[in-house]
Amino acid sequence: MYSNDYLTLAKEKKLSESRYWHILLHMPDNVSEIDDENFFLSPEGKFNADAELQATIKALVNEKSLDDNAIGCKFPARRFWLEKELRMRDLPRLECKEFNTLMKRVDPQSASLIFPAGFIESPASMFGHTFLRIDSKYKSKMLSYAINYAADANNKTESGLVFAVKGLFGGYYGKYSLLPYYDKIQEYRDSEERDMWEYDLDLSPIELQQMLRHIWEIHDTYSWYYFFTENCSYNMLWLLEVARESIHTREYFNYQVIPPETIHAIVQEGIVSKRHYRPARRSKLLAYEKYLKEDEVNDVFNLARNELSIKEYLQNSASKQTKQYVLEASSEFIEYDFLAGKINQKLYRDRLHAILGARSTLGNGKKIDIPQPDDPMQGHRATRVRFEGGVRNGEGIGFLGVRPANHDIKDSDVGFLRGTQIEFLDFLFSYGKEDEFNVEKATLISIVSLSPRGQFFQPFSWRLHTGWDREYLSDSTKFISNASGGFTWGNDLGYVYILADALFYTDRDLTLGFGGVTGLVLYEGRDLKTNFEATQRIYDTGSDQTLFSASQHYRSSQNTALSLSYEYVEKYESNWNTVKFTFDYFF
């Protein structure tokens, strides 16, 4: 058949209007999200699905090259689909060596969506990340391949703040990459200390082959990266829909795509078969910390840094089990010095080999128990609607709040990192006496990292907040921006934190302030959580102010919560005493 015959048949079947053709073009609303002109065969291809279809059919029928430069070799997913839809039996035979080598090397048999959990000390990664792993017939997952989408940013030269700002406004190219899975494990689990969750997908080898064909089509292309929409997680959803057209994961999202929410989407689509937890090196060391005394932890440091000889250590009076744990923890800790650039590769290998050799002489022992945190899919959803009723200074008052993302330290921590908060566009409105309506708060962004200090790790705690609230000495809503820093200590029962706070309010003139914050968080089982916080502020006007809050939170279900709270705010005229009952719904 000639190309005109296939064009006529394609028109009769309305292929250019089909959902799958639009998926192959990454075209949700008649405009492709791929911004690289090399992805399109028609000059109008980015904006015209029919023009791109016609150009593709003509190019496939009239190939000018039969090797890797052929259109069918560059766009194997398009060719495969069109051959099936139009029964194109007479297309030129091609020799696609590069693509065939890739297909043979990857040998797709199964796939998993991987979720490296949020990194508590990095705002840019607090939401987590998702990528795909393609498994072959090999039993070891380390030999699998990872499909990743990321902003083309230089982490070594650009700060987290620069990344956040440019990422919000499309300041980076986003690109797909295919690389060994062990590289991603080293990046996320080892270097960035992030636990990893693996969600096995119910996709067949045939479906995965089509996915790999499409990855080949887009691996050298780019599109603009947007932190909240066209980000890493969203672009994985295109690949799932390429593999199986009946998957509709992108339709779960409208104005934001948060990595954990994409996991919820694939669970709801029914394509998750199993789940696995891969602890970070940090999680392993924290598990050892529970079993080791302070002097034993010092032995870990000294062995890892060659300040204590292995022979001398093995001769001490510690129990065999303790020695096993100390040597195992030392082997883990050496990785930190190596990844941080404190030792070169030769020293790393020599020390690691010596410690592992000494550990092997002690025989088998009790394996360290690494507690598995709650599956992120057991956590609440991102968007929250809040209904509150209560009493302020003896008068009834009601509140209505909405927050599109994502979590605060008073919410249940099931499925989330303890001590973390990241909120965007958190609004709370009040309606009180004499039909008075007020904006209680309008938070633009609020980020908190309260990571407890221990023997192995001693992180700095901090929080940032920008927006409007009514916590100033006057009664009206004022703009505030503040930054806090300090320390946190804790255990499984809870944690306490102490922070120094610098802030400014806009009250006619700019009002600067400095203060201290102390807080306590207690856990009474899995679903109960208590928060206390006291703040003392001194302003450059000479005024001082005390704030106090206490709340009892109850997780009534995965996406509902009840809480009772008390808030005290000092004011110029009459101090506020507010008691509230709260119902939260997450979706």
C-alpha positions in Angstrom: 0.0 0.0 0.0 1.0 3.6 -0.6 1.2 6.2 2.1 -2.0 7.8 0.8 -3.9 4.6 1.4 -2.7 4.5 5.0 -3.5 8.1 5.5 -7.0 7.5 4.2 -7.4 4.5 6.6 -6.1 6.5 9.5 -8.6 9.3 8.8 -11.4 6.8 8.6 -10.4 5.4 12.0 -9.8 8.9 13.4 -6.4 7.8 14.8 -5.2 11.3 15.3 -8.1 11.8 17.7 -7.4 8.6 19.6 -6.3 8.8 23.2 -3.3 6.6 22.7 -1.8 8.8 19.9 -2.1 11.8 22.2 -0.4 9.7 24.9 2.5 9.0 22.5 2.8 12.7 21.8 2.5 13.7 25.5 -0.5 15.8 24.4 -3.1 16.2 27.1 -5.0 19.2 25.6 -4.0 19.4 21.9 -0.6 20.9 22.9 2.3 18.5 23.5 4.2 18.9 26.7 7.4 18.0 24.9 9.2 21.2 24.0 12.1 19.8 22.0 11.4 20.3 18.3 13.4 17.2 17.4 10.6 15.1 18.8 8.2 16.2 16.0 8.3 15.2 12.3 5.8 18.0 11.3 6.6 21.7 11.9 3.0 21.8 13.4 3.5 18.6 15.4 3.5 20.2 18.9 0.1 21.8 18.3 -1.5 19.5 15.7 -1.8 15.8 16.4 -3.2 15.1 12.9 -0.3 16.8 11.2 2.1 14.8 13.2 0.3 11.5 12.5 0.4 12.2 8.7 4.1 13.1 8.8 4.8 9.9 10.8 2.9 7.7 8.4 4.6 9.2 5.3 8.0 9.0 6.9 7.6 5.3 7.9 6.4 4.3 4.4 9.1 6.3 2.6 12.1 5.6 4.8 15.3 7.2 3.3 17.5 5.1 5.6 17.3 1.6 6.8 19.7 1.8 9.7 19.7 3.6 13.1 18.9 6.9 11.3 15.5 5.6 10.0 12.4 7.1 11.4 11.1 3.7 12.5 14.4 3.3 14.5 14.0 6.7 16.1 10.3 6.2 16.9 9.8 2.5 17.5 6.7 3.0 19.7 4.9 5.0 17.0 5.8 2.4 14.4 4.7 -0.5 16.5 1.3 1.1 17.3 0.6 2.2 13.7 1.6 -1.2 12.3 -1.0 -2.7 14.5 -3.7 -0.1 14.0 -3.3 0.2 10.2 -2.0 -3.4 9.5 1.1 -2.0 7.9 2.6 -5.3 6.7 4.8 -3.8 3.9 6.9 -1.3 5.8 10.7 -1.4 5.0 12.8 -3.8 7.0 15.0 -1.9 9.3 18.3 -2.7 11.1 18.0 -0.7 14.4 21.2 -1.9 16.1 21.3 0.7 18.9 17.7 0.2 19.9 17.8 -3.6 19.6 21.0 -3.6 21.8 19.1 -1.6 24.4 16.1 -3.9 24.3 18.3 -6.9 24.7 20.3 -5.4 27.5 17.3 -4.2 29.6 15.2 -7.3 28.8 12.0 -5.9 30.4 10.1 -8.5 32.4 8.6 -6.6 35.2 8.5 -3.1 36.7 8.2 -1.2 39.9 7.5 2.4 40.8 10.1 3.5 43.3 9.5 6.2 45.9 12.5 7.6 47.8 10.9 9.2 50.8 11.4 12.8 51.7 14.8 13.9 53.0 14.2 15.8 56.3 17.1 18.2 55.9 16.4 19.3 52.3 13.4 21.4 51.4 13.7 20.5 47.7 13.2 16.8 48.5 10.7 16.9 51.4 8.0 15.7 49.0 10.0 12.7 47.9 10.6 11.5 44.4 9.4 8.7 42.1 11.0 6.9 39.2 10.5 3.5 37.5 12.6 0.4 37.8 12.6 -2.1 34.9 13.6 -5.7 35.9 15.0 -8.4 33.7 15.2 -12.1 34.3 18.1 -11.6 36.7 17.2 -12.2 40.3 19.3 -9.3 41.6 17.5 -6.0 41.5 20.9 -4.3 41.4 21.2 -5.3 37.8 17.9 -3.7 36.9 17.6 -0.3 35.1 16.0 2.9 36.4 14.0 5.3 34.3 14.2 8.8 35.8 12.9 12.2 35.0 14.6 15.2 36.5 15.4 18.9 36.1 18.7 19.6 34.3 20.0 21.4 37.4 23.5 21.5 38.8 23.2 20.5 42.4 26.9 21.4 43.1 26.6 25.1 42.1 23.0 26.0 42.8 21.4 26.2 46.2 18.2 24.7 47.3 16.5 28.1 47.2 17.6 28.8 43.6 16.4 25.3 42.6 13.0 25.9 44.2 12.5 29.3 42.6 13.6 28.2 39.1 11.7 25.0 39.5 8.5 26.9 40.3 8.6 29.0 37.1 10.0 26.5 34.6 13.6 27.6 34.7 15.0 24.1 33.9 14.8 21.6 31.1 13.4 18.3 32.3 14.9 15.1 30.8 14.4 11.4 30.9 17.3 9.1 31.6 18.0 5.4 31.7 20.7 4.2 34.1 21.6 1.3 36.4 19.3 0.9 39.4 22.3 0.7 41.8 23.2 4.2 40.9 19.9 5.5 42.1 20.2 3.4 45.3 23.6 5.0 46.0 22.1 8.5 45.2 19.0 8.3 47.3 19.4 5.6 50.0 23.1 6.1 50.7 24.1 9.7 49.8 20.8 11.4 50.7 19.9 9.1 53.5 16.4 8.4 52.1 14.3 5.3 52.7 13.1 3.8 49.5 9.7 2.1 48.9 9.3 -0.2 45.9 5.8 -0.8 44.4 5.7 -3.7 42.0 3.4 -3.1 39.0 1.1 -5.5 37.3 2.5 -4.9 33.8 3.3 -7.6 31.4 6.6 -8.0 29.4 4.8 -7.0 26.2 3.5 -3.8 27.8 6.9 -3.0 29.2 8.5 -3.5 25.7 6.2 -0.8 24.4 7.2 1.4 27.3 10.8 0.9 26.5 10.2 1.7 22.8 8.7 5.0 23.9 11.5 5.7 26.3 13.9 5.4 23.4 11.8 8.0 21.5 12.0 10.6 24.3 15.4 9.9 26.0 17.2 12.7 24.1 14.3 15.2 24.2 13.5 17.8 26.8 10.5 19.6 28.2 10.2 22.5 30.7 10.4 21.3 34.3 7.8 22.7 36.8 8.1 21.8 40.4 4.4 21.3 41.1 3.0 20.1 37.8 5.3 18.8 35.0 7.7 17.2 37.5 9.4 13.9 38.1 6.3 12.0 39.3 3.9 13.4 36.7 6.2 12.4 33.8 6.4 8.8 35.1 2.6 8.6 34.6 2.9 9.1 30.8 5.1 6.0 30.7 2.5 3.9 32.6 -0.2 5.0 30.1 2.0 4.2 27.2 2.5 0.7 28.5 -1.3 0.2 29.0 -3.8 2.5 27.5 -6.5 1.6 30.0 -4.5 3.3 32.8 -5.7 6.8 33.6 -3.4 8.0 36.3 -2.9 11.6 35.0 -6.6 12.2 35.3 -6.3 12.2 39.1 -4.5 15.5 39.0 -5.5 19.0 38.1 -3.3 21.8 39.6 -0.5 19.9 41.4 1.3 16.6 41.3 2.9 15.6 44.6 5.1 12.4 44.4 3.2 10.5 47.2 -0.1 11.3 45.5 1.0 9.5 42.3 1.5 6.4 44.4 -2.0 6.8 45.7 -3.1 7.1 42.0 -1.5 3.8 40.9 -2.9 2.0 44.0 -6.4 3.2 43.1 -5.8 2.1 39.5 -5.2 -1.4 40.8 -1.8 -1.9 39.2 0.2 -2.4 42.4 0.9 -6.1 43.2 3.5 -6.0 46.0 5.4 -3.5 48.2 8.9 -3.6 49.5 10.9 -1.4 52.0 14.6 -0.6 51.4 16.0 1.2 54.5 18.5 4.0 54.1 22.0 3.8 55.6 20.9 6.4 58.1 18.0 4.1 59.2 20.4 1.2 59.7 22.7 3.2 61.8 19.8 4.6 64.0 18.8 0.9 64.5 22.4 0.1 65.7 22.3 3.2 68.0 19.5 1.7 70.0 21.7 -1.3 70.9 25.0 0.4 71.5 26.2 2.5 74.5 28.0 5.8 74.1 31.5 4.3 74.4 30.5 1.6 71.9 29.4 4.3 69.4 32.7 6.0 69.9 34.3 2.6 68.9 32.3 2.7 65.7 33.7 6.2 64.9 37.3 5.3 65.8 37.2 2.0 63.8 35.7 3.6 60.7 38.4 6.4 60.8 41.3 4.1 61.6 41.8 5.7 65.0 41.4 2.4 66.8 43.1 -0.8 65.5 40.8 -3.7 64.8 43.2 -6.1 66.6 43.0 -3.9 69.7 39.3 -3.7 69.6 38.8 -7.5 69.2 40.8 -8.0 72.4 38.5 -5.9 74.6 35.9 -7.3 77.0 32.8 -6.5 75.1 30.4 -9.4 74.3 30.7 -11.2 70.9 27.3 -9.8 69.9 28.3 -6.2 70.7 31.5 -6.6 68.7 29.5 -7.9 65.8 27.2 -4.8 65.9 30.1 -2.4 66.3 31.9 -3.8 63.3 28.8 -3.9 61.2 28.0 -0.3 62.1 31.6 0.7 61.3 31.3 -0.8 57.9 28.1 1.3 57.3 29.7 4.5 58.6 32.8 4.2 56.4 30.4 4.9 53.5 29.6 8.3 54.9 33.2 9.4 55.0 33.7 8.1 51.5 30.6 9.7 50.0 31.4 12.9 51.8 34.8 13.0 50.2 36.7 12.6 53.5 38.6 9.6 52.3 39.7 8.4 48.9 38.6 5.2 47.2 41.7 3.3 48.2 41.4 4.1 51.9 37.7 3.3 51.7 38.3 -0.1 50.2 41.2 -1.0 52.5 39.3 0.0 55.7 36.1 -1.6 54.6 37.9 -4.9 53.6 39.7 -5.0 57.0 36.5 -4.4 59.0 34.4 -6.9 57.1 37.2 -9.4 57.4 37.3 -9.0 61.2 33.5 -9.3 61.3 33.6 -12.6 59.4 35.9 -14.1 62.1 33.1 -13.6 64.7 30.7 -15.9 62.9 26.9 -15.6 62.8 25.1 -13.4 65.2 21.7 -11.9 65.8 20.7 -9.7 62.9 19.9 -6.1 63.7 16.2 -5.3 63.7 15.6 -2.3 61.5 12.0 -1.0 62.3 10.0 -0.6 59.2 8.1 2.7 59.1 4.5 3.0 58.0 4.0 2.7 54.3 3.6 6.2 52.8 0.4 4.9 51.2 -1.1 4.7 54.8 -0.6 8.4 55.3 -3.3 11.1 54.7 -3.8 12.6 51.3 -2.3 16.0 50.4 -5.3 18.4 50.3 -7.0 19.3 53.5 -10.3 21.0 54.4 -10.7 22.1 58.0 -13.8 22.8 60.0 -13.5 24.3 63.5 -15.8 25.6 66.1 -15.0 27.1 69.5 -14.9 29.9 71.9 -12.6 33.0 72.0 -12.7 35.1 75.1 -16.2 33.9 75.9 -17.6 34.4 72.4 -18.5 31.7 69.9 -16.3 31.6 66.8 -16.2 29.3 63.7 -13.3 28.6 61.3 -13.0 27.2 57.8 -9.6 26.3 56.3 -8.2 24.8 53.1 -4.7 23.7 52.3 -3.7 22.1 49.0 -0.4 20.7 50.3 0.8 18.9 52.3 1.5 18.1 56.0 2.2 19.9 59.3 3.7 18.7 62.6 0.3 18.6 64.2 -1.1 16.2 61.6 -0.7 12.5 62.1 2.8 11.2 61.2 1.6 7.9 59.8 3.3 7.6 56.4 5.3 10.8 56.9 8.6 11.7 58.4 8.4 12.8 62.0 9.3 16.3 62.7 8.7 17.6 59.2 6.2 20.1 57.9 5.8 21.5 54.4 2.7 23.6 53.6 1.7 25.7 50.7 -1.2 28.1 50.5 -2.7 27.3 53.9 -5.8 29.5 54.4 -7.9 29.8 57.6 -10.9 32.0 57.8 -12.9 32.9 60.9 -16.5 34.1 61.5 -17.3 35.5 64.9 -19.4 37.9 66.9 -21.4 40.6 65.2 -21.0 38.8 61.8 -17.3 39.6 61.8 -15.3 37.8 59.1 -11.5 37.6 59.2 -8.5 36.0 57.5 -6.9 34.2 60.5 -3.9 33.1 58.4 -2.9 32.9 54.7 0.4 31.0 54.6 2.4 31.2 51.4 4.9 28.6 52.5 5.9 27.0 55.8 8.7 24.4 56.1 9.9 22.7 59.3 12.7 20.3 59.9 12.9 19.0 63.5 15.3 16.1 63.3 16.3 14.7 66.7 20.0 14.7 67.6 21.6 11.4 68.6 24.9 9.7 68.9 25.5 9.0 65.2 23.7 12.1 63.8 23.5 15.6 65.2 21.4 17.7 62.7 20.4 21.3 63.0 16.7 21.9 63.3 15.1 24.8 61.5 11.9 26.3 60.2 10.8 29.0 57.7 7.5 30.7 57.4 6.0 33.4 55.1 2.4 34.6 55.0 -0.2 36.5 56.9 -1.6 35.8 60.4 -3.3 37.4 63.4 -0.6 36.5 66.0 0.8 40.0 66.3 0.0 42.4 69.2 -2.7 44.1 67.2 -6.0 42.4 66.2 -5.7 42.7 62.5 -4.1 40.3 60.0 -0.4 41.2 59.3 2.2 39.9 57.0 5.0 38.0 58.7 8.2 36.3 57.6 10.3 34.4 60.1 13.2 32.0 60.3 14.1 29.8 63.2 17.1 27.5 64.1 18.0 25.3 67.0 18.1 21.7 68.2 15.8 18.7 68.7 16.1 15.7 71.0 13.8 12.7 71.2 13.0 9.0 71.1 10.1 6.8 70.0 7.8 8.4 72.6 8.3 12.0 71.2 10.7 14.9 70.9 11.4 18.3 72.4 12.8 21.2 70.5 14.3 24.6 71.3 14.7 27.3 68.5 15.9 30.9 68.2 13.5 32.9 66.1 14.0 36.1 64.0 11.0 37.7 62.3 9.4 40.8 61.0 5.8 42.0 60.8 4.4 44.8 58.6 2.4 46.9 61.1 2.3 50.3 59.4 6.1 50.4 59.6 8.3 47.3 59.5 8.5 45.7 62.9 11.4 43.5 63.7 11.4 40.9 66.4 13.5 38.2 68.0 12.4 35.4 70.3 12.7 31.8 71.5 10.5 28.8 70.8 10.3 25.6 72.8 8.0 22.7 72.0 7.1 19.2 72.9 5.5 16.5 70.8 4.2 13.2 72.4 2.9 10.0 70.8 0.3 8.0 72.7 0.1 5.1 70.3 -0.3 5.2 66.5 -3.3 7.5 66.3 -2.9 9.9 69.2 -0.5 12.9 69.2 0.0 15.8 71.6 1.7 19.1 70.8 2.8 21.9 73.1 4.6 25.1 72.0 5.5 28.2 73.9 7.0 31.3 72.2 8.4 34.5 73.7 9.1 37.5 71.4 10.7 40.9 71.8 10.0 43.6 69.2 12.1 46.6 68.2 9.2 48.8 69.4 10.0 47.8 73.0 7.0 45.5 73.3 7.2 41.8 74.2 4.7 39.0 73.6 4.0 35.5 74.8 2.2 32.9 72.7 1.2 29.4 73.8 -0.6 26.5 72.1 -1.6 23.0 73.1 -3.4 20.4 71.0 -4.5 16.8 71.2 -4.8 15.2 67.8 -6.7 11.9 67.0 -6.4 10.2 63.6 -9.9 8.8 63.3 -9.2 7.2 59.9 -6.6 7.5 57.1 -8.1 10.7 55.8 -10.0 12.2 58.7 -8.8 13.6 62.0 -10.2 15.2 65.2 -8.4 17.5 67.5 -9.0 19.7 70.6 -6.8 22.7 71.0 -6.1 25.8 73.2 -4.3 28.9 72.0 -3.1 31.9 74.0 -1.9 35.1 72.2 -1.0 38.3 74.0 -2.5 41.5 72.5 -2.3 45.2 73.0 -5.8 45.5 74.3 -7.3 42.1 75.3 -5.3 38.8 75.2 -6.9 36.0 73.2 -7.8 32.7 74.8 -9.2 30.4 72.2 -10.5 26.8 72.6 -11.4 24.9 69.4 -12.6 21.6 68.3 -11.4 20.6 64.8 -12.4 18.2 62.1 -10.0 17.7 59.2 -10.7 15.9 56.0 -7.9 15.0 53.5 -8.4 14.1 49.9 
